[in-house]
């Protein structure tokens, strides 16, 4: 890789330093690495907090979204890094936010219902003959809740990983593991609690015991699945617990209705899955300032299976995959290339970007042939 001299002005004055640049990677991402290395040396570009980074070569500003080879850069001339006042840029008027239903708000319940439906199908196939394997209703409850927890957990966390462009396999495996654990511990704890209370001797007490088992199982499944977000949103676990607990009690009531048992079981599983998926998605979306969602791929719209999206936190940084993040400070949103992985051109509103850039409601963000859109919620705090 060729070595370029980089000219920049810091608090120590004009500096010239050698850095190697890969000809096949966009300049912007490599510049971000250079800036990070300079920060580690306590060298900061001179400029104000509202200034923007400009990359120049041979007397002209360059498109940092392109590679050095595509730009025709030559190490004979230095690369200049300058901070330019944002005041020279025309201020953009932000379209007023309008109410909308983001896909990120309902994809969780859909995934949970899918897991609940799969659990009903698997249960119908596996638990038709209980005599030789499951010798008691307690053992049946534990087995059913383990299966329900595994499939709901795998569906919810697998879909959450897919939506955020993370490892789907890891999400499915983690969801199944946490779901099984929640289902087994919850049902076992419910059975012990019901036994200690002397429930099960009559029809009414049996129903109460079922509500305890289903409520604890649903609550623990939701709680453990919510730990997936504990690093950035600790309330998710509490919300999963509450939604799962309520849905578990409701599902237990449905299971106790007279009539078509298979139908009531299916409905109970769907209720539990939908509620847990809702608890792990809807409240989190409501706390966000807005969402970034995939709008089109190669000019075509996308459905739920190919959906990608992120809730943008009210304050701080929200990573968008491995090469971008959204930073929010008192309602002001900026798109920031992190320069760690993407070799695809990055554009905002049709213009290439290489450094922190303000984004407003309805802004399109193009990464290669994918177009994402930022939409702010009307009631978000500004």
N, C-alpha and C positions, 0 to 999 in steps of 0.2 A: 504494500500500500504506500502511495507517495506521501511525503512529508510536506506540509504546508506551514508557512509562517502566518500566525494569527496576530493581528494588531488590535489592541484594545486599550481603552483609557480607564484606569482605576484610580482610587484615592492616592496611589503611589505614583501616578503620572502615566505616561504612555508606555505600554509594555508590548514586547514582541516575543511570542513563544512558539516553539515548533510543536505541531500535532500531526498525527497521521490520520488520513481520511480514506475510508473505503469507497472506491469508485462506483460500487454497485448499490450503495445505500443512500437514502435521501439525506441531503445536507442538514436539514433541520434537526433530525434526531441525533446526528453526530455532534452538532453544535450544543445540544442540550447536555450531552455527556461532557463536552469541554467545559461548559459553564459549571457543571457539578464538580469537576476536578478543580476548577479555579476556586470554587467556594471552599473546598477542602484545604486549599492553600491560603485561605483568608484573603482572596483577591476577588473583589466585587466590581462589576462594571459601574462606572460613574453614571448616575442618572437619578431621576425622581421616581417615586412609587407609581406614578401614572404613565411613565414612559414605556415605550414598546421597543423590542429588539429589532434591529435592522442588520441584515447580513449583506456586505458589499464585496465586490471583487473587480479589480481592474477599472475602478472608477464608477461602477454601476451597481445598483441593487439587484440581487439575484433571487430567484424563486427557490426558497429553501425546501420546498416539497419535492424537488427534483434531485437526481443524483449528480455528483461531480462530473461523471462521464457525459450525461445528457446535457449538462450546462457548458461543457467544453472547458472546464477549469484546468489551469496549468499552475504547477507549484512555483513557476517563475515569479508570479505576482502574489502578494500576501492577501489573505482574507481579512476583511475589516469587520469588527463587531462594534456597533454603535447603538446607543439608546436615543430614540427620537421621541420628542414630546407628542403625547397623544392628542394634544390640542390641534395639531395640524390635520387630524383625521375628522371627517365630517361626522357629527353626532347622528346616530340612527334613532329613529322613533320606534319605540316598542309597541307592537300591536297589543291592544288590551286583551288579557286572557279571557277566554270563554269557557263555560262548563263543558266538560267532555268526560267520557268513560275510557280510561287508558286500558289497554290490554293487560298491563301488569296488575290491574286491580281485580280482574276476574279469571286470570289464567290459573291462579292458585286453587280456587274452588273447583274449576274444571279438572285440574290434575287430581285433586283429592277425590272427586266423584269417580274419576277413572279408576283410581286405586280401589275405591269401595266396590265398584262394579266387578273388577277383577277378583276381589276377595270373595264376592258372592259366587262367581263362576267356579273358582277353585274350591270353595267350601262345598258347593253342590256336588263336585266330583269326588272329593276326598272323604267327606264325612257322612257318606250314605250308610255305612255299616260300622257302628261304634262298638259293638260287643266285644271284639277281640282286642282292640287297641285302647279305647277310652272307656274305662269301667265306671266312671261317675260323671255327673253333670259338672262337677268342679273341674275335672280334667278336660272336659269338652270346652268349658268356658276359657280355660287357659290356652288351649290349642287354637281356638277360634280367634281370640284376641291377639295372639302372637301372629297369626296369619294376616289378620286385618291390619295390624300395626305395620307389618313388614311391607305389604303392598301399598298401603296409603303412604307410608314414609318414602318408599322407593319412588312412587309417582310424584309426590310433592317436591322432594329434594332433587330428583332427577330433572324435573321440568325447571325448577329454579336454577339449576346449574346450566341447563341448555339456554335459558333466557339470558343469562349473564355471560354467555360464551365461556363457561368454565368446563371442567371435566365432568361430562355426563355420567360416565361409569362410576367415578368416585361419588357423585351425588346419589346415584341409585343405591350403591353399596352402603353408603353411610345412612341413607334414609331407611333402608331395610333393617340395618343393625339397630338403629335407635328405635325404630318402630317396634321391632320384636321385643326389645328390652322394656319399652313402655308398656306394651300389651301384656307381657308376662308378669312384670312387677305389679302393674295396676290390677290385673285380674286376681293375682295371688293375694295381694293386700286386701282387695274387696272381699274375697272369700273368707279370709281370716277375720276381717271385721264383722262380716255378716254372721259367721259362726260364733264369734264372741258375744254377739248380741242375741243369739238364739233364734235367728231368722231361718225360715225354711219349713216350718211345721205346718203352714197353711198356705192357701193360694195367695193371700194378701202379703204375708211375710216373704214368700218366694219372690213376688214381684219387687218388693222393697230390696231384697238381696240382689236381684238382677240390676236394679237401678244403681246400687252401690258399686257393683262390679263394673258395669259399663261406664259409669261416671268417672271412677278412678282410672280405669284403663284409658278412656278418651283423653282425660286431663294429662296423664303422664305421657301418652304418645305425643300430644301437642307440645308439652313442655320440653321433652327431649329433642324433638325435631326443631323447636325454636332455638335451641342452643347453637344451631348452625349459624345463626346471625349474631351470636353474643358479642363478637368482636366489634361490631359497628352499630348494633341496635339491640340493647339488652331487653327492651320491652317485648320483643318478639316471643321470647320464651314464656313470659307471663301471659301474653295474649293467646298463645297456643294452648296454654293450660286452661284458661277461662273458656275459650271457645270449645275446646275438646271436652271439658267437664260438662258444659251445658248440653252439647250435642250428644254426649254419652248418655246422659239422663234421658234426653228425648228419645234417643235410639232404643234405650231399654224399655221405655213406655211403648214404643211402636212394636217392639218384639213381643210384648205381653198382650197385644190385642188378640181377640178371638178371630178365627177365620183362616185365610190362606197364609200359612206360616212362611212359605217361601217368598211370597210377595212382601210381607212385613220385614222379613230378614233383609231382602234387597233394599227396601226403602231405608231401613235402619243403617245399613252399611253406607249408602249414598249420603245420608244426612251426616254421619260421622266424618266421612272423607271430605265432603264439601265444607263443613264447618272448620275442620282443622286447616284445610287449605286456605280458607278465608281468613282465619285468625293469623296465619303466617304471612299474609300478603296485604289485605285491605287496610288495616290500621297503619302499617308501615308506609303505604302509598299516601295515605291521608296526611302523614307527618312531613312529607317531602315538599320542596318548593316547586317541583315539577318533575317531568320524566323525559328521558331520551329514549325514543323507540324507533326501531327499524321501520322505515316507510316503504322503501322499494329496493329491489335487487335487479340490476340490469333493466330498469324501467318497469318491472312488474311488481304488483303489490304482493304482500306476504300474508299468510294465515297464522294460526296459532302454533303450528308445528315448527315453522321457521322463524317464529317471533324472537327478537332480541330486544332487550330494554333494561333500563336502570332507573331507579328512583333517585332523584338528585336531592341530597341532604340539604336542610335549611342553612347549614353552616359547615364550612370545612370542605374537604376534598372527597369526591366520589370517583373511584377508578372506573374507566370504561374499557374493559379488557386490559391489555398489557401495554398499549402505546399511547393512551389518552387518559385524561381525567378532567372533571369539572370541578372548579373551585368556586365556592360561594362565600362572599364576605358582605354581610349586612344587605343581602338581597341582590348584590351585583354578581353576575355569573360570568366566569371566564372558561374558555376551552383551552387546555394546556397540553401540548404534545410532550410526552415523557421520553420519547425517542428510544424505547427499549426493544421494540420488535417489528414494527410495521415498515415495510418497504413500499406500501401503496401510497399514492398521492392523496393528500388531505386538503380538502377545500371547505370553506365556510361561505355559503351563499354564492358559490361559483368562483370564489377567489382563493388562491392557495394561501395557507398559513404555515408559519414555522415556529411561532412563539405564542405566549399567552394572548388570547384575543377575546374581547367581550362577545357574548352571545345574548340574544334577546328572544322573546317568545316567537315561536314558529320558524326559527332559523333552521335551514337545512344543512346538515353536515355530511359531506360526501367523503367516503373512504373507499377508494377504488370504484367499483361499480355498485357499492351499497350506499344508500342515502338514508340517514337517520334524521329525525326531527326533534328539536327541543320544544316542549310545550310546558308553559308555566300554569299552575293552578290559580284560579281567580282569588281564592282566599289565602294564598301563601303569604307568609310574613315578609315584608320588604323593609 
